[in-house]
């Protein structure tokens, strides 16, 4: 398994933790679920999928209702996917 695939799998794992945490507001869980769907579909290149997820999570992390621990996970996911966006 390549380093890129490992980063995507770890990002999906962290996103699923957000999705399954009922103490996180619904809109943030919905954005995390959409991000999982984006990463799991193989229609686009890994770079374009990473960019889409990073942009989605950027808006989500700015939400004042986002708990700090969820925001920390979001930042971790963005840092995992950031190197992938340069592979266009």
Contact map, one row per residue, 1 for C-alpha under 8 A:
1110110000000000000000000000000000000000000000000000000000000000000000000000000000000000
1111110000000000000000000000000000000000000000000000000000000000000000000000000000000000
1111111000000000000000000000000000000000000000000000000000000000000000000000000000000000
0111111100000000000000000000000000000000000000000000000000000000000000000000000000010000
1111111110000000000000000000000000000000000000000000000000000000000000000000000000000000
1111111111000000000000000000000000000000000000000000000000000000000000000000000000000000
0011111111100000000000000000000000000000000000000000000000000000000000000000000110000000
0001111111110000000000000000000000000010000000000000000000000000000000000000000110000000
0000111111111000000000000000000000000000000000000000000000000000000000000000000000000000
0000011111111100000000000000000000000000000000000000000000000000000000000000000000000000
0000001111111110000000000000000000000000000000000000000000000000000000000000100110000000
0000000111111111000000000000000000010010000000000000000000000000000000000000000000000000
0000000011111111100000000000000000000000000000000000000000000000000000000000000000000000
0000000001111111110000000000000000000000000000000000000000000000000000001000100000000000
0000000000111111111000000000000110110000000000000000000000000000000000000100100000000000
0000000000011111111100000000000110010000000000000000000000000000000000000000000000000000
0000000000001111111110000000000000000000000000000000000000000000000000000000000000000000
0000000000000111111110010000100100000000000000000000000000000000000001000000000000000000
0000000000000011111111000000110110000000000000000000000000000000000000000000000000000000
0000000000000001111111000000100000000000000000000000000000000000000000000000000000000000
0000000000000000111111110000100000000000000000000000000000000000000000000000000000000000
0000000000000000001111111100000000000000000000000000000000000000000000000000000000000000
0000000000000000000011111000000000000000000000000000000000000000000000000000000000000000
0000000000000000010011111101100000000000000000000000000000000000011001000000000000000000
0000000000000000000001111111100000000000000000000000000000000000110000000000000000000000
0000000000000000000001011111110000000000000000000000000000000000000000000000000000000000
0000000000000000000000001111111000000000000000000000000000000000000000000000000000000000
0000000000000000000000011111111100000000000000000000000000010000010000000000000000000000
0000000000000000011110011111111110000000000000000000000000000000000000000000000000000000
0000000000000000001000000111111111000000000000000000000000000000000000000000000000000000
0000000000000000000000000011111111100000000000000000000110010000000000000000000000000000
0000000000000011011000000001111111110000000000000000000010000000000000000000000000000000
0000000000000011001000000000111111111000000000000000000000000000000000000000000000000000
0000000000000000000000000000011111111100000000000000000000000000000000000000000000000000
0000000000000010000000000000001111111110000000000001100110000000000000000000000000000000
0000000000010011000000000000000111111111000000000000000000000000000000000000000000000000
0000000000000000000000000000000011111111100000000000000000000000000000000000000000000000
0000000000000000000000000000000001111111100000001001100000000000000000000000000000000000
0000000100010000000000000000000000111111110001001100100000000000000000000000000000000000
0000000000000000000000000000000000011111110000000000000000000000000000000000000000000000
0000000000000000000000000000000000001111111100000000000000000000000000000000000000000000
0000000000000000000000000000000000000011111111000000000000000000000000000000000000000000
0000000000000000000000000000000000000000111110000000000000000000000000000000000000000000
0000000000000000000000000000000000000000111111011000000000000000000000000000000000000000
0000000000000000000000000000000000000000011111111000000000000000000000000000000000000001
0000000000000000000000000000000000000010010111111100000000000000000000000000000000011010
0000000000000000000000000000000000000000000011111110000000000000000000000000000000011111
0000000000000000000000000000000000000000000111111111000000000000000000000000000000001001
0000000000000000000000000000000000000110000111111111100000000000000000000000000000000000
0000000000000000000000000000000000000010000001111111110000000000000000000000000011011000
0000000000000000000000000000000000000000000000111111111000000000000000000000000011001000
0000000000000000000000000000000000100100000000011111111100000000000000000000000000000000
0000000000000000000000000000000000100110000000001111111110000000000000000000000000000000
0000000000000000000000000000000000000000000000000111111111000000000000000000010011000000
0000000000000000000000000000000000000000000000000011111111100000000000000000000000000000
0000000000000000000000000000001000100000000000000001111111110000000000000000000000000000
0000000000000000000000000000001100100000000000000000111111111000000000000100010000000000
0000000000000000000000000000000000000000000000000000011111111100000000000000000000000000
0000000000000000000000000000000000000000000000000000001111111110000000000000000000000000
0000000000000000000000000001001000000000000000000000000111111110010000000000000000000000
0000000000000000000000000000000000000000000000000000000011111110010000100110000000000000
0000000000000000000000000000000000000000000000000000000001111111010000000000000000000000
0000000000000000000000000000000000000000000000000000000000111111110000000000000000000000
0000000000000000000000000000000000000000000000000000000000000111110000000000000000000000
0000000000000000000000001000000000000000000000000000000000000011111000000000000000000000
0000000000000000000000011001000000000000000000000000000000011111111101100000000000000000
0000000000000000000000010000000000000000000000000000000000000000111111100000000000000000
0000000000000000000000000000000000000000000000000000000000000000011111110000000000000000
0000000000000000000000000000000000000000000000000000000000000000001111111000000000000000
0000000000000000010000010000000000000000000000000000000000000000011111111100000000000000
0000000000000000000000000000000000000000000000000000000000001000011111111110000000000000
0000000000000000000000000000000000000000000000000000000000000000000111111111000000000000
0000000000000100000000000000000000000000000000000000000000000000000011111111100000000000
0000000000000010000000000000000000000000000000000000000010001000000001111111110000000000
0000000000000000000000000000000000000000000000000000000000001000000000111111111000000000
0000000000000000000000000000000000000000000000000000000000000000000000011111111100000000
0000000000100110000000000000000000000000000000000000000000000000000000001111111110000000
0000000000000000000000000000000000000000000000000000010010000000000000000111111111000000
0000000000000000000000000000000000000000000000000000000000000000000000000011111111100000
0000001100100000000000000000000000000000000000000000000000000000000000000001111111100000
0000001100100000000000000000000000000000000000000110010000000000000000000000111111111000
0000000000000000000000000000000000000000000000000110010000000000000000000000011111111100
0000000000000000000000000000000000000000000000000000000000000000000000000000001111111110
0001000000000000000000000000000000000000000001100100000000000000000000000000000011111110
0000000000000000000000000000000000000000000001110110000000000000000000000000000011111111
0000000000000000000000000000000000000000000000100000000000000000000000000000000001111111
0000000000000000000000000000000000000000000001100000000000000000000000000000000000111111
0000000000000000000000000000000000000000000010110000000000000000000000000000000000001111
